[in-house]
Amino acid sequence: MGKALYIGIGGAARKMKKAYIGIGGAARRVKKIYIGVGGTARLCYSYSALSYLGTVSGLSYERSGLAGAAAGNYAVFVGGNYTGGIDIYNSALARSTGSSLWTLYDGMAAATLYGYAFFGGGSYAGEEEAYPNAKVIAFDNSLTRRSLADLNSGEDGIAAATTPYYVIFPSSGGNGTYYNTSMVKGTAGGLSIPRGRFAAASIGAYALFAGGYYNGESAAVDAYDSSMVRTSPAALSVARSELGGTGNGTYAIFAGGGKWGTTMRNAVDAYDASLVRSTPAVLSCERTRPQAVSVGGVAVISGGYNGGARSEVDMYDSSLVRTTGTGAARYNGASAVAGSFAIIAGGKNSSGADTATAEAYSV
């Protein structure tokens, strides 16, 4: 979604997709080109590793609070608004539906490990009210669904992330739960500070859990390594909850957040595989509850809430270079990867109503 530059070929304007220059005998990709206009440098071309495909087939029905994760080459979206709905996109972006869950879920945590999509936590609908959920389900790369041992406790307002060998569901107030590649359950040590509404992302050997809320917004960051040992890297640059988290293969990125309905943040924190923190360019708009997903080495921070649903999109490549664009206005949606596509679906739109719309980015 960068700025475009066109050249004339055979009497027709052709969009330039990539540009290279020779440096030291090697071809180097040009990321940005500026021209002088009235004594001011104006951006006329910027490279983006991703292409925005726009709207794709929507969910089977409108809902927010759903969860998304990849199962092999499929993007799987589960629950939302206390429903048992399952929508599945294949690597050609064709949508189908899975057999609905008996239990009705909202706000589940989700992550992918070894081609399996795990969903757990959140809340489920009882006869008269909602309760924290301890159930966990997983889909393999053939979309076979299985139920796993319950979390150690019902958990709402959490997020999940993976190390090379484990998927981790932290607890907001005690010991969390992990599952290994054989789906065997274990107990994960608690977070350094009890909290919920945090974000999760993976990088290298680490699963990171950042920010959150407990008697105020938190800047705490916890990292679990491939042996399930927890350490505390440098804190976020700004304390906040309801932020977005994703790993682009080079960095674990935490973006936006704030305090729901009052203070919005545009801060971005990035952690490399050695857990060194840096602060790349801030988001183009302060917002909470953005959708966050990575594909092709690019992190996409899409939409969010600031007085209503936002349509701004910020993308960070493997060098943390930011490009911007515009997508569908939404917040409290979900995202997942199907093959070479990142899909963002559901949530609430600019009218505050639940939406079934979905959009996609391709490598």
Secondary structure, DSSP 8 states (H G I E B T S, - for coil): -----EEEETTEEEE----EEEETTEEEE--EEEEEETTEEEEEEE--S-EEEEEE---SS--SS-EEEEETTEEEEE--SSB--EEEE-TT--EEE----SS-EES-EEEEETTEEEEE-SEEE-SSSEEE---EEEE-TT--EEEE---SS---S---EE-SSEEEE--SSS-EEEEETT--EEEE---SS--BS-EEEEETTEEEEE--BSSSB---EEEE-TT--EE-----SS--BS-EEEE-SS-EEEE--EETTTEE---EEEE-TT--EE-----SS--BS-EEEEETTEEEEE--BSSSB--EEEEE-TT--EEEEE----BS-EEEEETTEEEEE-SB-TTS-B---EEEEE-
